[in-house]
């Protein structure tokens, strides 16, 4: 039996609401998933490959990687060695508050920009050194975060286009969200959309980058993260979101995000670290 790949992750709550950071050293692969907000980070060692909505990502040390809200992507190490990288996740609302109030979309999934890289290194240094008992240190961390977000917005983003959801697919989406814990079968959803089952799967995947039930799984995880961050017991979050039990929720968290629900709860409940 092959040994399990190395995997270490550290989560940290951000200096403002809607922000958290991840420091990862991992040889694992991650399944297709998305994040609610913007993601940006810095590769520190090794190499990382990802398939994203903006093309294939191959990131090496010093490269900056980004993801947009709702952008489906995966993640794999380049070669056999683990890679080390740091990511910051900023909700769309927090990004708008930090920059200029406009919805943004990063233009490239990976790039090299020495100015942005220097600002990111400064941000991570503040994050590493911050004393949560010192309001000035927390303010300095928020200031560094604002600088990075501003540079990314003005150097590497466009205004996010408004999209109108197809009405027949919106009905399917709303049905899945209304019945998250016990969704109807594919035949029912196809009838709701006025499509064959194959047409529904193809059109929904074209719209959301995932077929209906894979998309629903991401919504379950999204809702579970919100509930756990708000203090709900993990068993309750698992039940409400339609997972078979807490162990099922735990496995899905690790598969898609690389950390457990317990790690997420601890990071969101604690002070800026």
N, C-alpha and C positions, 0 to 999 in steps of 0.2 A: 504494500500500500504506500502510495506517495505521501510524503509529509505535507501537512497543511502549510499553505504559503503564509509568510509572515504578514501580520496585520495589526497595526496599532493606530488608534484614532483618538484625538483629543478635541472635545467640543468646548466652545466658549461662547457665552452670551455676549452680545455687542453692547456698545455704550448707549445705544438708543433702541427703542422698540422696533422689531422687524429685522434685526441684524444678528447673525451669529457667524462664527468662524470655525473651520475644521483644519486640523493639522494631521496629515495622514502619512504613514509609512507602510506600504502595502504591496504585496505581490498578488492580491486577489483581482478577479474580474468582477464587474458589476453589471447586472442586467439592465435592460432598457427602463428608464425612469425619467422623471422630470422634477423640476423644482418650481415652486410658486413664483419665486422672485428671480432677480438677476444673480448670477454667480460669476466671480472673477477670482483668479488666483495665480500663483507663481510656482512653476516647477523648480524644485531644488536639486533633485538627483534622480538618475534613471530616466526612463522614457515612458510615455503614456500615449495610448491610441484610443480614440473614441469616434464613433459614428454619430454625427449630429445633424440637425436640420439644415445646417449651413455647409455641410461637407465633412470630409474625414479630417480628424484632428490627429496630428502626430507632434507631440510636445516634448521638447528636450530641456535640460537645465537652462534656466534663464528665460524661457518662454512664458508668456502670459496666456492663460486660457480663460475663456468666457463662455457663459451660457445665458440664454434669454428665458424669461418666464414661459413655462409651458413647453419648452423645447425638449423633445425626447432625445436622449443620448444614452450611451453605455460607457464602459471604460475597461481597458485591458492594459497590462504592462507590455512594454515593448521589449521583446526578448524574454529572458528567464529571470532577470534580476528584479527585485522589488523597486518601486519608485517612491520618491518622497515629494510631497507637494502640500501647499496650503491654499485654502479656499475661503472666500468670504461670500456669504449669501445675504442679499439685501432685498427686501420686499419691494415691489413696484411702488408702493406708497412711500416707503422710506427713501427710495432713490429720488422720487419726485421732490420730496421735501428737502433733500440734501443738495439738489442741483438747481433746477429751474422750473419745476412744476410740470414739465412735459413728459409724457410717456416715451421711454427710450427703448431702442433695440440695438444691441451690439452687432457690429457689421461682420466681424471675423471671429471664428472660434479659437484661433491661436495666432499669435503674432509676437514680434520682438520690438519693444519700445523702451529704450533706456530711461527716458524721463518717467514713464509710468512705473517701470520696475523700481527705480530709486524711491518713488513715492510709496510703493507697496512695501518695500523693505522697511521704510520708516514707520509705516502703519503697524507692521508686525512687531517691530521693536517696541513701540508704545504698548501694544497689546501684551507683549511678554513681560514688560517692566511695570505695568500699571499696578498701583496700590488702590484697591477699591475703597479704602478709607480716606483717600485723598481726592476731593472733588476736582482739583486742578489737573490731576493725572488723568482722570476720566474725561475731562474736557479736552485735554490734549489728544487723547485717543480719538474722540469724536472729530476733532479738527483734522487729524491725519486721514480719517475715513472720508471726510468731506472732500479733501484734496484729491484722493484717489478717484472717488466717484466723479468729481468734476472733470478731471483729466480724461477719464474713460468716456464720459458723455460727450465731451467736445472734440476729442481726437479720434474716437473709435465707435461712434454710434450715429444712428439716424433716428428721426422721430418714428415711433412705432405706428404702423398703419392701422386704421380702424378696419375691423373685419365684421361682416354681417354673416351670422350663422344661417345656413339653409334651414328653412322652417321645418321640413320633415325630419332632418337630423336633430334639430333642437328639441323636437318632441321626444325623440329617443333619449337624448341627453338628460332632459328633465325627468323622464320616467326612471332612468337609472339612478339619478340622485335622490328621487323621492323614495325609492325602494332599495336603498344601498345595501341593507342587511340581507334582503331576500329578493333579488331582482327577478323579473320574468325571464322566460327562455328566449332564445334567439328568434323563434318563430313568432312569438308575440311582438317582439320589437320590430321585426320586419313588417308585420301587418300594420303596426302603428305608423311606420314610415311609408307604407305603400310600395314596398320594394320586395324583391326576393331576398332570401337570406344572404346569398352571395353578393348581391348588389349592396345590401346594407353594410356588410363587413368591409367591402372595398371602398364605398363612399365615406363611411365613418372614419376609416383609417386614413383616407386621403385628407380629410378635414382635421382630424385630431392627431395624426401620426401613429395612432394605435387603434386596433379594432375595439369594438364596444366593451367587452369584458376585461381586456387588458387595461383599457382606459379606466374602467370602474375600479380596478384594483389600485391604481394610482390615486384615485379619489378617496378610497378607503384609507390609504396610508396618509394622505394629506389631512383628512379629518382626524385620524388618530393622533397625528403629531400635534394638531391644535388642541385636542382634548387633553392630552398628556401635559403639554406645556401649561395649560390652564389649571392643572392640578387634579384632573380626573384619575381615579385608580386605573391601572393598566388593564385589569380584567374587565372593568366596565367599558373602557375605550374599545377593547377588542370586541366585546359583545355588540356595542352600539354600531360599530363600523362593519359588522358582518364577518369577522374572523372566527374561525372555529373555536379557538381558545387563545389564551395568552401566549402559549408556545408558538402557535401559528403566526400571531402578530410579531413575535420576536424574530422568527425566521425570515419573515418578509422584510422587516426593518433592516436586518443585517444584509440580506441579499441585495436590496436596492440602495441603501444609504451607507452601509459599512459600519453602522453602530447600532446598539440595542435601544429599545424603548427606555430602559433604565438609565442609560448614558444620556439620552436626550432629556429626560425629566430632570436629572441631576444638573445638567448644564443650564437648562432654562430656569431652574429654581434658585440657582446660586448667584452670587455676585459676579460682576465682571472680573475675569481671572487673568 
